[in-house]
Amino acid sequence: MPSAAIAWTTLYLSHPFRLERNEARPVVWGAALRVEPGSWSAENPTRIFTPEGFSWIELRAGICFQPDPTGLRQIFARRNGYDDRPRGYPPGYLSQTHPGGGATESSVSFSAESAIMPVAAGDYFELLVYHTADSALWVGGEPKDEDESHLMTAFGCAYFQANFY
C-alpha cells in the first residue's frame, strides 16, 4: 500500500524585481512559509533542493506580473540548471504561458503545477520568469504598491518518500 508521508517547502518573493523584455531569469527567493531541512538556503536562494530520504517531488508556482496589455508572460522550472529553451520549448517539469493583461490596470497572475516526478537527493529546481511585453515589467507587483502582491509570487514543492508509488 502506498505511503502518503510527505514534507513540503514554500518560498515567497521578498521584494518585486524588474525583468527586461525577452530575459529569462531565475527568481531569488527571500521569504519562506515552510522549509524542509536541506531544501533551501540563503547561499543558493534561487534553488529548491531535494533532501535525503525523498525520491518523488511535485512542484507548484504562482506569479504576479505588473499590468501591461502587450506580449506573453511565462514561468517554467528547470532541473539541475538544465534549460531546453534553445531547442524551442521550456522543460516539461512545470511551465505555463499567459497573455498580457486586457487593460493597463489588470495585473497578470497565474499558477502552474507539475506532475509527481522521480528525483534523487541533491536534485534542484529553479523557477524562471520570462515575458515578451513591449518594455520591462515588474515581477511580484510594483514597488509603489502598498499591498502584499509580491506574496502572490511563490514557489513550492511537496516531497514524497520512495514508497509513495
N, C-alpha and C positions, 0 to 999 in steps of 0.2 A: 504494500500500500504506500503511495507517495506521502512524503512528509511535507507539511506546509511551513516548516521552520524558515523564517525569513528575517532579514535585517534590512535597514534602509539608510540612505544618505540623501538629504535635501539641502541644496545650496541656493543662495539668493545673490542677486547683484547688489552691491553696496551703494554704488553711485552710477547714474546714467553715463554713457560714453558716446562719443561721436564716431560714426562709421562712414567712411568715404564711399562713394559710388563704386561698384564692382570690386570692393575689397572684402575678402573673406577673412574673418578674424575670430580666434577662439575667445570666448568670454572669460574674463578674470572674475572669479567668484570671491566674495569677501565676507559673506554672512552665511550662517548655517542654522537651519531648524534642527537638524539631527545629523550627526556624523558617526557612521560606524567606524570604530577604531581601525586605522590603517587605510581608510578610503580617501581622505583628503587632508592636505596640509597647506599652510601659507607659503611653503617653499615651492610648491607646484600648484598655484591657485587656479589654473585652467583645467585641471585633471581630476576625474573621479577614478580611483584605483579599485581593483578587485582585491579584497583582503584574503588572507589564508582562510581555508575552510569553506569557501563558496565556489561553486562551479557553474552557476547559471545567473544571468542578470536580465533585468528589464529596465530600460531607460525611459524617462519622461522629461519633457521640457515644455516650458511656456515662455513666450516672448512678447514684448511690447515695443513697437516702433513708433516714433514720432509721427504725427499726422502729415500726410503728403499723398496726393491722389495719383502720383506717377509711379511707374515701374512695379517690380515684384519684390517681395521680401522672402527670404529663405533661411531656414535653420537646418543644420544637419550635424550628425555626430560622426567623428572619426575615431577609429580604434588604433591605439598604439602609434599615433602620428601619421597613419596612412591616409592619404587623400586621393581619391579616384576621380576628382573633378576634371583633370586634364583629359580624361577619356570621354568627357561629356556628361557625366552624371555624378551625383553625390553618392557616397556609400549607402548601402541599404540598412544600416543599423537603426537609424532614426532620421527621417527627413520630412520636411513639409514646406510647401511653397504657397504663398498667398499674394493676391494682387494688392496694390496700394489702396489706401482709404478712398471712399467715394467722395469725400469732401475734405477740405483743408482742416476742418475741426475734428475729423474722425481718425483716431489713432488706430493702428493695426495690431491687434493682439490675437495670438493663436497658439495652439499647443500641438504636440506630437508625442507619440508613444511607440516604442519598439515592440517587437515580439520578444518572448523569453528566449535567450540565446546562450549557448555554452561559452564559458570563459575560463581562463586559468588565473591563478593567483599572480598579481602583478600587472595584468592587462589593465589598460586605462582608456578612458573615453574623454573626449573634449567636445563641447558644443560650439559650433561655429555659426556665425551670423553673416548674412550677405544680402545685398539689395541692389536694384537697378534703377532706383529713383533718379530724378534729374540732378539732384545735389546730395550732399552729405546729410545723414539723418542721425538723430539721437536714438540710441537703443536704451530701453528702460525708462522712457519718458524724458521730458525736457528738464534741465536743471532748475528752471523757474517754477516748475510745478511744486506746489506745497503738499500735494498728496503723496502717497507712497506707491506710485505706479511702478517704480523700479522693482518692487517686491513681486510684481507680476512676471518678472523675468527670473526664471528658476530652472534648475537642472537637478534631477534626482534619479535615484535608481532603487530597485529592490533586489536584494541578493538572495539566492536560494541555495540550499545545500545539495550535495551530489545526489541524494536520493529523492529529489523533488520529482523527477521524471523517471 
